[in-house]
Amino acid sequence: MQASLIVFIGAGLGGLARHFLNLWITALAGVGFPYGILAINVIGSTAMGLVAGWFAFRGDGAGDVRLFLATGILGGFTTFSAFSLDAALLIERGETLAAGAYVAASVVLSILGLFLGLWAMRAVLG
């Protein structure tokens, strides 16, 4: 139960950071292009690389800290960071084809899923 609470608190903080950073960047750059979310995805993925690298190269298995930072804060900030880490791990293991399939399937199927959800709601509520 403690691990769940650690993730819950971290995700809340990460989500709050994502919200305010997106508002700030959108206020600066405008709404014509999703600069805020793009920046959040890049920042979150870079931070995930730093966190994963720290734990990988320091060998420090501080599970609660890793849960709080990677799964909690960065997961709440952007799930793109976890997606990027998974793709990078596949590439580093030499599974380039699997990484390409994972990236393509994630992007295409997620966008298709979004359109399916929109279609379903239009059909039910429209």
C-alpha positions as CSV (number, residue, x, y, z in Angstrom):
1,M,0.0,0.0,0.0
2,Q,2.9,2.4,0.7
3,A,4.1,2.1,-2.9
4,S,0.7,3.0,-4.2
5,L,0.6,6.1,-2.0
6,I,4.1,7.1,-3.2
7,V,3.0,6.8,-6.9
8,F,-0.3,8.6,-6.2
9,I,1.4,11.6,-4.6
10,G,4.1,11.8,-7.3
11,A,1.6,11.5,-10.1
12,G,-0.5,14.3,-8.6
13,L,2.6,16.6,-8.4
14,G,3.7,15.6,-12.0
15,G,0.2,16.3,-13.4
16,L,0.0,19.6,-11.7
17,A,3.4,20.5,-13.1
18,R,2.3,19.5,-16.6
19,H,-0.9,21.6,-16.3
20,F,0.9,24.8,-15.2
21,L,3.8,24.4,-17.7
22,N,1.3,23.8,-20.5
23,L,-0.6,26.9,-19.5
24,W,2.5,29.0,-19.4
25,I,4.0,27.8,-22.7
26,T,0.6,28.2,-24.4
27,A,0.3,31.7,-23.1
28,L,3.7,32.5,-24.6
29,A,3.4,30.6,-27.9
30,G,-0.3,30.7,-28.6
31,V,-2.7,27.9,-29.4
32,G,-2.0,27.3,-33.1
33,F,0.4,24.4,-32.4
34,P,0.7,22.2,-29.2
35,Y,4.1,23.6,-28.2
36,G,3.3,23.1,-24.5
37,I,2.7,19.3,-24.8
38,L,5.6,19.0,-27.2
39,A,7.9,20.7,-24.6
40,I,6.4,18.5,-21.8
41,N,7.1,15.3,-23.8
42,V,10.7,16.3,-24.5
43,I,11.4,17.5,-21.0
44,G,9.7,14.5,-19.4
45,S,11.6,12.1,-21.7
46,T,14.9,13.8,-20.9
47,A,14.2,13.7,-17.2
48,M,13.3,10.0,-17.5
49,G,16.7,9.4,-19.2
50,L,18.4,11.1,-16.3
51,V,16.5,9.2,-13.7
52,A,16.9,5.8,-15.4
53,G,20.5,6.5,-16.1
54,W,21.1,7.5,-12.4
55,F,19.6,4.2,-11.1
56,A,21.2,2.1,-13.8
57,F,24.7,3.5,-13.4
58,R,24.7,4.1,-9.6
59,G,23.2,0.6,-9.0
60,D,21.1,2.2,-6.3
61,G,17.9,0.3,-6.1
62,A,16.0,2.8,-3.9
63,G,12.6,1.5,-5.0
64,D,10.5,4.1,-3.3
65,V,12.6,7.0,-4.8
66,R,12.4,5.4,-8.2
67,L,8.6,4.8,-7.9
68,F,8.1,8.4,-6.8
69,L,10.3,10.0,-9.5
70,A,9.8,7.7,-12.5
71,T,6.3,6.2,-12.1
72,G,4.9,9.0,-10.0
73,I,6.2,12.4,-11.0
74,L,7.3,11.7,-14.5
75,G,4.3,9.4,-15.2
76,G,2.0,12.2,-14.1
77,F,4.0,14.7,-16.0
78,T,4.0,12.7,-19.2
79,T,3.5,9.1,-20.1
80,F,5.6,9.8,-23.2
81,S,8.6,9.5,-20.9
82,A,7.8,5.9,-20.1
83,F,7.0,5.2,-23.8
84,S,10.4,6.7,-24.7
85,L,12.2,4.7,-22.1
86,D,10.6,1.4,-23.3
87,A,11.6,2.2,-26.9
88,A,15.2,3.1,-25.9
89,L,15.5,-0.1,-23.8
90,L,14.4,-2.2,-26.8
91,I,17.0,-0.3,-29.0
92,E,19.8,-0.8,-26.5
93,R,19.0,-4.5,-26.3
94,G,19.5,-4.6,-30.1
95,E,15.8,-5.2,-30.8
96,T,15.6,-2.4,-33.3
97,L,12.7,-4.0,-35.3
98,A,10.7,-4.5,-32.1
99,A,11.4,-0.9,-31.1
100,G,10.2,0.4,-34.5
101,A,7.1,-1.8,-34.2
102,Y,6.4,-0.6,-30.7
103,V,6.8,3.1,-31.6
104,A,4.7,2.8,-34.8
105,A,2.0,0.7,-33.0
106,S,1.9,3.0,-30.0
107,V,1.4,6.1,-32.2
108,V,-0.9,4.7,-34.8
109,L,-3.1,2.6,-32.4
110,S,-3.3,5.5,-29.8
111,I,-4.5,7.9,-32.5
112,L,-6.9,5.3,-33.8
113,G,-8.2,4.7,-30.3
114,L,-8.8,8.4,-29.8
115,F,-10.8,8.6,-33.0
116,L,-12.7,5.5,-32.0
117,G,-13.6,7.1,-28.7
118,L,-14.7,10.3,-30.4
119,W,-16.8,8.3,-32.9
120,A,-18.4,6.3,-30.1
121,M,-19.3,9.4,-28.1
122,R,-20.7,11.2,-31.2
123,A,-22.8,8.1,-32.0
124,V,-24.1,7.9,-28.4
125,L,-24.5,11.6,-27.6
126,G,-24.8,13.2,-31.0
